[in-house]
Amino acid sequence: MTTDTGRDGRSLLLAAAVLSAGVLLGAVAFGAFFHSARQPERTIAVVGAATRSFTADIVKWRLSISRLVGEDGLQRGFEQIHDDVASLRAALLAAGIPDSAITLQPPSAQPQYSPQGGRSGYSIVQPLYIVSTDIAQVEGIALDPGRFLTGGLALEYSQLEYFYSGIAELKHALLADATRDAKARAEEIAGSAGGRVGNVVTARAGVFQITEPYSTEVSSYGVHNTSTRAKEITVTVHGEFRLE
């Protein structure tokens, strides 16, 4: 005949066994979770790139006209350069350049010296620039300036610079292209190893390189070449993608 004391002992042993098993299973589950949490996320890092050709639609013509005057002719020189600007402006207007496209900058007087080292006079320099969307018209004038320079007037400096009014939109589109290229490269690499590419983890854009066509010019700070009408723009995107 089983006593109450015996039954109580077996119950306690059973309860202890169940508790021990629960503790063991909990420790195993926690260990598996902890191990999983410590596992580094599987990712792949690639660099995508995109390039587009485009044509500038704005031209900026920087130029300076000058006159030489004697050492005592400084005041007269500024008066002459003022008249020269008026004549040049009239000629540009007659050639079809609107007055709103012409911007004057402050004139300056640069000392000139004789071979013996003494000051012989001054070069009065008047800088100005013209901004226009009629590139062909401005190029035609800038490449043949002699017809506007009369009466002792000299062309001190002349340079054409080309810009594109849609550059912001073009940069956005190029970033999208470079990001797609980065993902395509990641898929090629992962696919060759039997993996699949998931969502992007991080993405960082490089600087834009705007160069003349077929140029190898690059800079860590970016390039914006304005010397040619035809241009190429390139950007890279450093992307990291999750592997599934």
Secondary structure, DSSP 8 states (H G I E B T S, - for coil): ---HHHHHHHHHHHHHHHHHHHHHHHHHHHHHHHHHHHS---EEEEEEEEEEEEE--EEEEEEEEEEEEETT-HHHHHHHHHHHHHHHHHHHHHTT--GGGEEE---EEEEEE-TTSSEEEEEEEEEEEEEES-HHHHHHHHT-GGGG--TT-EEEEEEEEEE-TTHHHHHHHHHHHHHHHHHHHHHHHHHHTT--EEEEEEEEE---EEESTT-----TT-EE--S-SEEEEEEEEEEEEEE-
